[in-house]
Amino acid sequence: MLAKITAKNQLTLPKRVVEALGSPTYLEVEVQDGRLILTPPGVSAADAVRRKLEALGITEADVADAVAAARHPH
């Protein structure tokens, strides 16, 4: 999806994007490696990691097993 930046540097986000975020009034703004990152306040990095793991189908048990294997390699 594309978002438009107006002549006054205002960013117009697609309605679907805003609704998917729960229609926040404010977004945290940061730039990382040339990318603009918009995050609703209260969404921590840990929350973002949990969502990514869920999207990949990785469970808490999978993570615990990986940590145990890293701590005690055979």
Gaussian input, Z-matrix of N, CA and C with variables (Angstrom, degrees):
# hf/3-21g

backbone

0 1
 N
 C     1     B1
 C     2     B2     1     A1
 N     3     B3     2     A2     1     D1
 C     4     B4     3     A3     2     D2
 C     5     B5     4     A4     3     D3
 N     6     B6     5     A5     4     D4
 C     7     B7     6     A6     5     D5
 C     8     B8     7     A7     6     D6
 N     9     B9     8     A8     7     D7
 C    10    B10     9     A9     8     D8
 C    11    B11    10    A10     9     D9
 N    12    B12    11    A11    10    D10
 C    13    B13    12    A12    11    D11
 C    14    B14    13    A13    12    D12
 N    15    B15    14    A14    13    D13
 C    16    B16    15    A15    14    D14
 C    17    B17    16    A16    15    D15
 N    18    B18    17    A17    16    D16
 C    19    B19    18    A18    17    D17
 C    20    B20    19    A19    18    D18
 N    21    B21    20    A20    19    D19
 C    22    B22    21    A21    20    D20
 C    23    B23    22    A22    21    D21
 N    24    B24    23    A23    22    D22
 C    25    B25    24    A24    23    D23
 C    26    B26    25    A25    24    D24
 N    27    B27    26    A26    25    D25
 C    28    B28    27    A27    26    D26
 C    29    B29    28    A28    27    D27
 N    30    B30    29    A29    28    D28
 C    31    B31    30    A30    29    D29
 C    32    B32    31    A31    30    D30
 N    33    B33    32    A32    31    D31
 C    34    B34    33    A33    32    D32
 C    35    B35    34    A34    33    D33
 N    36    B36    35    A35    34    D34
 C    37    B37    36    A36    35    D35
 C    38    B38    37    A37    36    D36
 N    39    B39    38    A38    37    D37
 C    40    B40    39    A39    38    D38
 C    41    B41    40    A40    39    D39
 N    42    B42    41    A41    40    D40
 C    43    B43    42    A42    41    D41
 C    44    B44    43    A43    42    D42
 N    45    B45    44    A44    43    D43
 C    46    B46    45    A45    44    D44
 C    47    B47    46    A46    45    D45
 N    48    B48    47    A47    46    D46
 C    49    B49    48    A48    47    D47
 C    50    B50    49    A49    48    D48
 N    51    B51    50    A50    49    D49
 C    52    B52    51    A51    50    D50
 C    53    B53    52    A52    51    D51
 N    54    B54    53    A53    52    D52
 C    55    B55    54    A54    53    D53
 C    56    B56    55    A55    54    D54
 N    57    B57    56    A56    55    D55
 C    58    B58    57    A57    56    D56
 C    59    B59    58    A58    57    D57
 N    60    B60    59    A59    58    D58
 C    61    B61    60    A60    59    D59
 C    62    B62    61    A61    60    D60
 N    63    B63    62    A62    61    D61
 C    64    B64    63    A63    62    D62
 C    65    B65    64    A64    63    D63
 N    66    B66    65    A65    64    D64
 C    67    B67    66    A66    65    D65
 C    68    B68    67    A67    66    D66
 N    69    B69    68    A68    67    D67
 C    70    B70    69    A69    68    D68
 C    71    B71    70    A70    69    D69
 N    72    B72    71    A71    70    D70
 C    73    B73    72    A72    71    D71
 C    74    B74    73    A73    72    D72
 N    75    B75    74    A74    73    D73
 C    76    B76    75    A75    74    D74
 C    77    B77    76    A76    75    D75
 N    78    B78    77    A77    76    D76
 C    79    B79    78    A78    77    D77
 C    80    B80    79    A79    78    D78
 N    81    B81    80    A80    79    D79
 C    82    B82    81    A81    80    D80
 C    83    B83    82    A82    81    D81
 N    84    B84    83    A83    82    D82
 C    85    B85    84    A84    83    D83
 C    86    B86    85    A85    84    D84
 N    87    B87    86    A86    85    D85
 C    88    B88    87    A87    86    D86
 C    89    B89    88    A88    87    D87
 N    90    B90    89    A89    88    D88
 C    91    B91    90    A90    89    D89
 C    92    B92    91    A91    90    D90
 N    93    B93    92    A92    91    D91
 C    94    B94    93    A93    92    D92
 C    95    B95    94    A94    93    D93
 N    96    B96    95    A95    94    D94
 C    97    B97    96    A96    95    D95
 C    98    B98    97    A97    96    D96
 N    99    B99    98    A98    97    D97
 C   100   B100    99    A99    98    D98
 C   101   B101   100   A100    99    D99
 N   102   B102   101   A101   100   D100
 C   103   B103   102   A102   101   D101
 C   104   B104   103   A103   102   D102
 N   105   B105   104   A104   103   D103
 C   106   B106   105   A105   104   D104
 C   107   B107   106   A106   105   D105
 N   108   B108   107   A107   106   D106
 C   109   B109   108   A108   107   D107
 C   110   B110   109   A109   108   D108
 N   111   B111   110   A110   109   D109
 C   112   B112   111   A111   110   D110
 C   113   B113   112   A112   111   D111
 N   114   B114   113   A113   112   D112
 C   115   B115   114   A114   113   D113
 C   116   B116   115   A115   114   D114
 N   117   B117   116   A116   115   D115
 C   118   B118   117   A117   116   D116
 C   119   B119   118   A118   117   D117
 N   120   B120   119   A119   118   D118
 C   121   B121   120   A120   119   D119
 C   122   B122   121   A121   120   D120
 N   123   B123   122   A122   121   D121
 C   124   B124   123   A123   122   D122
 C   125   B125   124   A124   123   D123
 N   126   B126   125   A125   124   D124
 C   127   B127   126   A126   125   D125
 C   128   B128   127   A127   126   D126
 N   129   B129   128   A128   127   D127
 C   130   B130   129   A129   128   D128
 C   131   B131   130   A130   129   D129
 N   132   B132   131   A131   130   D130
 C   133   B133   132   A132   131   D131
 C   134   B134   133   A133   132   D132
 N   135   B135   134   A134   133   D133
 C   136   B136   135   A135   134   D134
 C   137   B137   136   A136   135   D135
 N   138   B138   137   A137   136   D136
 C   139   B139   138   A138   137   D137
 C   140   B140   139   A139   138   D138
 N   141   B141   140   A140   139   D139
 C   142   B142   141   A141   140   D140
 C   143   B143   142   A142   141   D141
 N   144   B144   143   A143   142   D142
 C   145   B145   144   A144   143   D143
 C   146   B146   145   A145   144   D144
 N   147   B147   146   A146   145   D145
 C   148   B148   147   A147   146   D146
 C   149   B149   148   A148   147   D147
 N   150   B150   149   A149   148   D148
 C   151   B151   150   A150   149   D149
 C   152   B152   151   A151   150   D150
 N   153   B153   152   A152   151   D151
 C   154   B154   153   A153   152   D152
 C   155   B155   154   A154   153   D153
 N   156   B156   155   A155   154   D154
 C   157   B157   156   A156   155   D155
 C   158   B158   157   A157   156   D156
 N   159   B159   158   A158   157   D157
 C   160   B160   159   A159   158   D158
 C   161   B161   160   A160   159   D159
 N   162   B162   161   A161   160   D160
 C   163   B163   162   A162   161   D161
 C   164   B164   163   A163   162   D162
 N   165   B165   164   A164   163   D163
 C   166   B166   165   A165   164   D164
 C   167   B167   166   A166   165   D165
 N   168   B168   167   A167   166   D166
 C   169   B169   168   A168   167   D167
 C   170   B170   169   A169   168   D168
 N   171   B171   170   A170   169   D169
 C   172   B172   171   A171   170   D170
 C   173   B173   172   A172   171   D171
 N   174   B174   173   A173   172   D172
 C   175   B175   174   A174   173   D173
 C   176   B176   175   A175   174   D174
 N   177   B177   176   A176   175   D175
 C   178   B178   177   A177   176   D176
 C   179   B179   178   A178   177   D177
 N   180   B180   179   A179   178   D178
 C   181   B181   180   A180   179   D179
 C   182   B182   181   A181   180   D180
 N   183   B183   182   A182   181   D181
 C   184   B184   183   A183   182   D182
 C   185   B185   184   A184   183   D183
 N   186   B186   185   A185   184   D184
 C   187   B187   186   A186   185   D185
 C   188   B188   187   A187   186   D186
 N   189   B189   188   A188   187   D187
 C   190   B190   189   A189   188   D188
 C   191   B191   190   A190   189   D189
 N   192   B192   191   A191   190   D190
 C   193   B193   192   A192   191   D191
 C   194   B194   193   A193   192   D192
 N   195   B195   194   A194   193   D193
 C   196   B196   195   A195   194   D194
 C   197   B197   196   A196   195   D195
 N   198   B198   197   A197   196   D196
 C   199   B199   198   A198   197   D197
 C   200   B200   199   A199   198   D198
 N   201   B201   200   A200   199   D199
 C   202   B202   201   A201   200   D200
 C   203   B203   202   A202   201   D201
 N   204   B204   203   A203   202   D202
 C   205   B205   204   A204   203   D203
 C   206   B206   205   A205   204   D204
 N   207   B207   206   A206   205   D205
 C   208   B208   207   A207   206   D206
 C   209   B209   208   A208   207   D207
 N   210   B210   209   A209   208   D208
 C   211   B211   210   A210   209   D209
 C   212   B212   211   A211   210   D210
 N   213   B213   212   A212   211   D211
 C   214   B214   213   A213   212   D212
 C   215   B215   214   A214   213   D213
 N   216   B216   215   A215   214   D214
 C   217   B217   216   A216   215   D215
 C   218   B218   217   A217   216   D216
 N   219   B219   218   A218   217   D217
 C   220   B220   219   A219   218   D218
 C   221   B221   220   A220   219   D219

   B1=1.4439
   B2=1.5210
   B3=1.2840
   B4=1.4582
   B5=1.5270
   B6=1.3167
   B7=1.4651
   B8=1.5265
   B9=1.3133
   B10=1.4574
   B11=1.5248
   B12=1.3375
   B13=1.4612
   B14=1.5203
   B15=1.3341
   B16=1.4597
   B17=1.5236
   B18=1.3404
   B19=1.4589
   B20=1.5299
   B21=1.3364
   B22=1.4675
   B23=1.5262
   B24=1.3419
   B25=1.4728
   B26=1.5193
   B27=1.3083
   B28=1.4642
   B29=1.5151
   B30=1.3126
   B31=1.4532
   B32=1.5252
   B33=1.3127
   B34=1.4520
   B35=1.5205
   B36=1.3238
   B37=1.4661
   B38=1.5248
   B39=1.3261
   B40=1.4615
   B41=1.5345
   B42=1.3142
   B43=1.4664
   B44=1.5307
   B45=1.3296
   B46=1.4731
   B47=1.5251
   B48=1.3207
   B49=1.4690
   B50=1.5216
   B51=1.3199
   B52=1.4649
   B53=1.5288
   B54=1.3132
   B55=1.4683
   B56=1.5226
   B57=1.3277
   B58=1.4712
   B59=1.5210
   B60=1.3355
   B61=1.4674
   B62=1.5215
   B63=1.3216
   B64=1.4576
   B65=1.5162
   B66=1.3221
   B67=1.4625
   B68=1.5286
   B69=1.3405
   B70=1.4661
   B71=1.5284
   B72=1.3133
   B73=1.4582
   B74=1.5241
   B75=1.3364
   B76=1.4586
   B77=1.5186
   B78=1.3404
   B79=1.4570
   B80=1.5217
   B81=1.3209
   B82=1.4610
   B83=1.5288
   B84=1.3304
   B85=1.4573
   B86=1.5208
   B87=1.3465
   B88=1.4575
   B89=1.5201
   B90=1.3072
   B91=1.4546
   B92=1.5178
   B93=1.3307
   B94=1.4680
   B95=1.5165
   B96=1.3146
   B97=1.4645
   B98=1.5251
   B99=1.3345
   B100=1.4506
   B101=1.5166
   B102=1.3313
   B103=1.4639
   B104=1.5208
   B105=1.3080
   B106=1.4573
   B107=1.5244
   B108=1.3250
   B109=1.4566
   B110=1.5208
   B111=1.3242
   B112=1.4595
   B113=1.5173
   B114=1.3349
   B115=1.4604
   B116=1.5244
   B117=1.3424
   B118=1.4596
   B119=1.5247
   B120=1.3309
   B121=1.4648
   B122=1.5280
   B123=1.3219
   B124=1.4590
   B125=1.5147
   B126=1.3264
   B127=1.4507
   B128=1.5192
   B129=1.3063
   B130=1.4597
   B131=1.5256
   B132=1.2987
   B133=1.4652
   B134=1.5244
   B135=1.3295
   B136=1.4650
   B137=1.5302
   B138=1.3329
   B139=1.4664
   B140=1.5226
   B141=1.3254
   B142=1.4616
   B143=1.5257
   B144=1.3292
   B145=1.4727
   B146=1.5253
   B147=1.3302
   B148=1.4727
   B149=1.5267
   B150=1.3305
   B151=1.4715
   B152=1.5210
   B153=1.3348
   B154=1.4630
   B155=1.5243
   B156=1.3278
   B157=1.4645
   B158=1.5235
   B159=1.3228
   B160=1.4602
   B161=1.5293
   B162=1.3212
   B163=1.4667
   B164=1.5203
   B165=1.3300
   B166=1.4660
   B167=1.5296
   B168=1.3353
   B169=1.4601
   B170=1.5216
   B171=1.3297
   B172=1.4695
   B173=1.5243
   B174=1.3232
   B175=1.4566
   B176=1.5238
   B177=1.3414
   B178=1.4654
   B179=1.5199
   B180=1.3200
   B181=1.4722
   B182=1.5361
   B183=1.3389
   B184=1.4708
   B185=1.5296
   B186=1.3307
   B187=1.4655
   B188=1.5257
   B189=1.3292
   B190=1.4701
   B191=1.5249
   B192=1.3285
   B193=1.4675
   B194=1.5232
   B195=1.3416
   B196=1.4637
   B197=1.5102
   B198=1.3433
   B199=1.4626
   B200=1.5284
   B201=1.3154
   B202=1.4653
   B203=1.5261
   B204=1.3214
   B205=1.4666
   B206=1.5223
   B207=1.3350
   B208=1.4719
   B209=1.5305
   B210=1.3217
   B211=1.4676
   B212=1.5195
   B213=1.3161
   B214=1.4701
   B215=1.5283
   B216=1.3369
   B217=1.4630
   B218=1.5255
   B219=1.3077
   B220=1.4837
   B221=1.5009
   A1=109.67
   A2=115.02
   A3=120.31
   A4=110.01
   A5=115.07
   A6=121.87
   A7=106.15
   A8=117.07
   A9=121.10
   A10=111.33
   A11=115.44
   A12=121.81
   A13=106.46
   A14=116.21
   A15=121.01
   A16=110.82
   A17=115.67
   A18=121.89
   A19=111.61
   A20=117.13
   A21=121.80
   A22=111.83
   A23=116.89
   A24=123.50
   A25=113.36
   A26=116.82
   A27=120.11
   A28=108.15
   A29=115.66
   A30=121.82
   A31=109.18
   A32=116.61
   A33=121.72
   A34=108.06
   A35=116.42
   A36=121.28
   A37=110.61
   A38=117.47
   A39=119.59
   A40=111.13
   A41=115.69
   A42=121.82
   A43=111.46
   A44=117.24
   A45=120.48
   A46=111.99
   A47=116.53
   A48=120.52
   A49=110.00
   A50=116.45
   A51=120.99
   A52=110.35
   A53=117.31
   A54=120.71
   A55=111.32
   A56=117.44
   A57=121.02
   A58=111.68
   A59=116.31
   A60=121.37
   A61=112.51
   A62=117.64
   A63=120.32
   A64=112.72
   A65=117.61
   A66=124.21
   A67=113.49
   A68=117.85
   A69=119.67
   A70=111.65
   A71=116.29
   A72=121.72
   A73=110.86
   A74=116.25
   A75=122.32
   A76=109.80
   A77=115.51
   A78=122.36
   A79=108.23
   A80=116.74
   A81=121.33
   A82=106.44
   A83=117.74
   A84=121.86
   A85=108.94
   A86=116.14
   A87=120.32
   A88=108.89
   A89=115.64
   A90=121.92
   A91=107.45
   A92=115.81
   A93=121.68
   A94=108.37
   A95=116.67
   A96=121.86
   A97=112.42
   A98=116.79
   A99=121.35
   A100=115.26
   A101=116.80
   A102=121.26
   A103=109.64
   A104=115.58
   A105=121.92
   A106=107.47
   A107=116.60
   A108=121.18
   A109=108.44
   A110=115.85
   A111=122.63
   A112=107.31
   A113=116.66
   A114=121.39
   A115=109.49
   A116=117.46
   A117=118.46
   A118=109.85
   A119=118.13
   A120=119.99
   A121=110.29
   A122=115.14
   A123=119.96
   A124=113.43
   A125=118.01
   A126=120.61
   A127=106.68
   A128=116.21
   A129=119.84
   A130=110.63
   A131=115.18
   A132=120.32
   A133=109.88
   A134=116.51
   A135=119.90
   A136=110.88
   A137=116.95
   A138=120.45
   A139=110.43
   A140=116.10
   A141=120.60
   A142=110.56
   A143=116.60
   A144=120.60
   A145=110.05
   A146=116.72
   A147=119.84
   A148=111.34
   A149=116.78
   A150=120.28
   A151=111.18
   A152=116.80
   A153=120.88
   A154=110.36
   A155=116.68
   A156=120.18
   A157=110.80
   A158=116.29
   A159=120.93
   A160=110.48
   A161=116.23
   A162=120.62
   A163=111.10
   A164=116.41
   A165=121.08
   A166=112.49
   A167=116.88
   A168=120.22
   A169=113.77
   A170=116.28
   A171=121.08
   A172=108.16
   A173=116.37
   A174=121.43
   A175=111.44
   A176=115.82
   A177=120.25
   A178=110.43
   A179=116.66
   A180=120.99
   A181=110.13
   A182=117.27
   A183=120.71
   A184=110.34
   A185=116.10
   A186=120.77
   A187=110.13
   A188=116.64
   A189=120.63
   A190=110.58
   A191=117.14
   A192=120.73
   A193=111.44
   A194=116.74
   A195=120.52
   A196=111.00
   A197=117.32
   A198=120.69
   A199=109.65
   A200=117.83
   A201=121.25
   A202=110.79
   A203=117.10
   A204=120.81
   A205=111.01
   A206=116.98
   A207=120.16
   A208=111.21
   A209=116.06
   A210=120.06
   A211=112.30
   A212=116.06
   A213=121.13
   A214=110.41
   A215=116.78
   A216=118.79
   A217=110.90
   A218=115.16
   A219=119.27
   A220=110.50
   D1=151.23
   D2=176.86
   D3=-107.28
   D4=146.64
   D5=173.08
   D6=-118.63
   D7=142.74
   D8=-177.19
   D9=-97.69
   D10=136.77
   D11=172.49
   D12=-105.48
   D13=121.88
   D14=-177.36
   D15=-80.25
   D16=174.49
   D17=178.48
   D18=-61.41
   D19=-23.60
   D20=179.12
   D21=-96.08
   D22=18.70
   D23=179.38
   D24=62.12
   D25=28.55
   D26=174.29
   D27=-93.12
   D28=140.71
   D29=-177.09
   D30=-104.32
   D31=126.43
   D32=177.16
   D33=-103.64
   D34=116.29
   D35=-178.96
   D36=-92.79
   D37=144.46
   D38=175.68
   D39=-60.35
   D40=142.52
   D41=-177.86
   D42=-54.76
   D43=-41.90
   D44=-179.38
   D45=-59.77
   D46=-36.59
   D47=-179.94
   D48=-67.10
   D49=-47.81
   D50=-178.29
   D51=-62.84
   D52=-43.53
   D53=179.21
   D54=-64.29
   D55=-37.87
   D56=179.14
   D57=-64.06
   D58=-26.41
   D59=178.94
   D60=-89.03
   D61=-0.28
   D62=-179.03
   D63=88.32
   D64=20.64
   D65=178.47
   D66=53.53
   D67=54.97
   D68=179.49
   D69=-68.35
   D70=153.57
   D71=176.47
   D72=-84.07
   D73=-32.90
   D74=-179.43
   D75=-125.83
   D76=154.11
   D77=174.27
   D78=-133.49
   D79=138.48
   D80=171.90
   D81=-72.57
   D82=138.90
   D83=-177.38
   D84=-121.50
   D85=131.54
   D86=174.43
   D87=-149.01
   D88=159.68
   D89=177.41
   D90=-118.76
   D91=127.60
   D92=177.46
   D93=-133.60
   D94=122.51
   D95=177.45
   D96=51.00
   D97=43.24
   D98=178.10
   D99=76.48
   D100=9.63
   D101=178.97
   D102=-111.62
   D103=141.51
   D104=175.36
   D105=-89.95
   D106=126.45
   D107=-179.54
   D108=-117.91
   D109=122.03
   D110=178.31
   D111=-111.94
   D112=126.07
   D113=-177.39
   D114=-132.59
   D115=129.35
   D116=175.09
   D117=-61.30
   D118=140.02
   D119=178.28
   D120=-56.24
   D121=144.58
   D122=178.48
   D123=90.01
   D124=-8.09
   D125=176.00
   D126=-92.65
   D127=109.47
   D128=-177.15
   D129=-85.39
   D130=167.74
   D131=176.18
   D132=-59.21
   D133=-37.07
   D134=179.35
   D135=-63.72
   D136=-38.83
   D137=176.78
   D138=-62.05
   D139=-41.68
   D140=-179.99
   D141=-63.96
   D142=-40.53
   D143=178.18
   D144=-64.61
   D145=-43.40
   D146=179.09
   D147=-59.68
   D148=-42.49
   D149=178.96
   D150=-63.63
   D151=-40.74
   D152=-179.96
   D153=-65.52
   D154=-44.33
   D155=178.32
   D156=-60.84
   D157=-42.25
   D158=178.80
   D159=-62.32
   D160=-42.87
   D161=179.94
   D162=-63.38
   D163=-31.46
   D164=179.32
   D165=-85.73
   D166=-5.15
   D167=-179.95
   D168=78.40
   D169=21.02
   D170=-179.87
   D171=-93.50
   D172=123.60
   D173=-176.48
   D174=-93.07
   D175=169.28
   D176=175.68
   D177=-61.62
   D178=-36.28
   D179=178.09
   D180=-63.62
   D181=-40.32
   D182=177.49
   D183=-60.37
   D184=-43.93
   D185=-179.64
   D186=-64.76
   D187=-44.71
   D188=179.49
   D189=-61.21
   D190=-41.74
   D191=178.13
   D192=-63.43
   D193=-40.84
   D194=179.88
   D195=-66.17
   D196=-40.75
   D197=178.98
   D198=-65.73
   D199=-43.67
   D200=178.96
   D201=-61.35
   D202=-41.97
   D203=179.54
   D204=-65.71
   D205=-36.71
   D206=179.29
   D207=-70.25
   D208=-33.58
   D209=-178.29
   D210=-78.46
   D211=-28.85
   D212=-176.19
   D213=-132.67
   D214=68.13
   D215=-179.81
   D216=-66.17
   D217=145.86
   D218=-179.01
   D219=-97.49

